[in-house]
Amino acid sequence: MFIRFRNQASTSGLKWLSAVVMGFAICGMHYTGMKAAKFYGHADMATAGHSVDLFLLYGVTVTIFIMLFISWGAMFFDRYVLEKMAYQDTITGLPNRNEMNRFFNTYAENESVGVLFLDLDQFKAINDTLGHNVGDLLVQEVGKRLGRFVRSDQQAFRIGGDEFLFIVKRCDQERAVQLAKDILQTLKEVFRIDGNDLHITGSIGISIGTILKSDSSILLKTADTAMYKAKKLGKNQFCVYTDEMGVQEVRKMELEKDLQLALEQRQFFIEYQPKWNVKTNQLYGFEALLRWQHPRLGLVAPGEFIPIAEETGLIIPMTRWTLEEACRQCSVWHSQGIHQPVSVNLSVRLFQTNCLVELVTHVLQKWKLDPQMLELEITESMVLYDLNDIISQLEDIRKLGVRVSMDDFGTGYSSIGLLDRIPIDALKLDRLFTNDLETPSKRAIIHAIVLMAEQLNLDVIAEGVENEEHIDFLTELGCYVMQGFFYGKPMKSEEVMKWADRAADA
């Protein structure tokens, strides 16, 4: 009975019944014991009289009351003070993770429960720039605002540094979505803390289910998954968990687990897509594109496994293998009469290893490849990292004679203001620009990029060229090097010779 009711603060009929049963049990034990006991006195006790030792009586009475008072104080301290310390967040005053776990462990209703997982979007930047004291004050203010939404059937918890959780009883999707909208709207209001006007947003993941039918950890995990999906949507968003999202998450975990094995078992291969110069009507080179043939899932798209490799750091050995394999194949083509350069995409993580130059030098020497036969492609997002260090490494690479191009130009963080500093030889226009060349605005942007590139002595390469109309537009705008399905799809190395022969005959 004690185990059953120890976490139940309110009174109930079962509690009273249990107390009565316990009382009868204690009285029964007492009188049973008294009935079974026999007392024998000494002969001189009969003549001792009936006087009472008041000092002993009062002393025992006072001692008993003191013991009762101490026991009551210990119970009060344990129930209210220690419990408050264990189950309440010290900064916000909201219930903490322990209280959340206690709720899930004791909740026994077979009704739908909504879980809203909230993560603040700009909290780390505030912590790093203004200090942890301002961060704590911000969390405290966020807790106060979230406290406005606490009801008898919905409770807020702080479960981490900038992570909060709402548990809503008898919840459906409409109610959860409305609560998420209200929370996001409240967070958008400016926070005035320690002389600073802080603007933050939040990302919320929503999961709805029944605790009795599923483990509570599943509700938490699915809400967490939906929250990360909301962040990918651009932050300051909410997202409701779906079964499709769960399938994607399981697939991502499986791919992450199999990536290392794929590298060891050589499940990767390279396809080469040609680049064509329409001005000279000649082949301009090939781009090496990494592919993954999964033994069970089939061909996995690069857009699916490359981000996972970036997160896990496996992109470093994968790029090393791609670089070496592309240089080896280029050397083979050279012996077969195809004197064309090959380009390889680089991850910013290669620059962070500070051994990129040594790697490129080693690969070129190993396959006795002319440095002019190799081109390395970087992305605009690299300007967000240690720019001076990246520029220094690129300069050393170009001193070797290796060309450098900027891939997907115009789609990431704009680097136009840094183009005169970054040591590159070419700009690659993303297919975003070629998809709707018929619009005057897109043609004006491409024309401006081409004119700028001419002034900086940079080549311009257009990706995603799929028809003659694209070629005519781009040629008119001054872009002459093109890459796309019109000239050739990505192909395996053994198919390149056949394609080159057909291209030469044409």
Secondary structure as UniProt FT lines:
FT   HELIX           2..5
FT   TURN            6..7
FT   HELIX           13..36
FT   HELIX           43..47
FT   HELIX           54..76
FT   HELIX           77..82
FT   HELIX           83..87
FT   TURN            90..92
FT   HELIX           97..106
FT   STRAND          112..120
FT   HELIX           123..130
FT   HELIX           132..146
FT   HELIX           147..149
FT   TURN            152..153
FT   STRAND          154..158
FT   STRAND          163..169
FT   HELIX           173..187
FT   STRAND          191..193
FT   TURN            194..195
FT   STRAND          196..198
FT   STRAND          202..210
FT   TURN            211..213
FT   HELIX           216..232
FT   TURN            233..234
FT   STRAND          238..240
FT   HELIX           243..264
FT   TURN            265..266
FT   STRAND          268..277
FT   TURN            278..281
FT   STRAND          282..294
FT   TURN            295..297
FT   STRAND          298..300
FT   HELIX           302..312
FT   TURN            313..314
FT   HELIX           315..335
FT   TURN            336..337
FT   STRAND          342..345
FT   HELIX           348..352
FT   TURN            353..354
FT   HELIX           356..366
FT   TURN            367..368
FT   HELIX           371..373
FT   STRAND          374..379
FT   HELIX           380..384
FT   HELIX           387..399
FT   TURN            400..401
FT   STRAND          403..409
FT   TURN            410..411
FT   HELIX           416..418
FT   TURN            419..421
FT   STRAND          426..429
FT   HELIX           431..434
FT   TURN            435..438
FT   HELIX           440..455
FT   TURN            456..457
FT   STRAND          459..463
FT   HELIX           468..477
FT   STRAND          481..483
FT   TURN            485..487
FT   HELIX           493..505
//
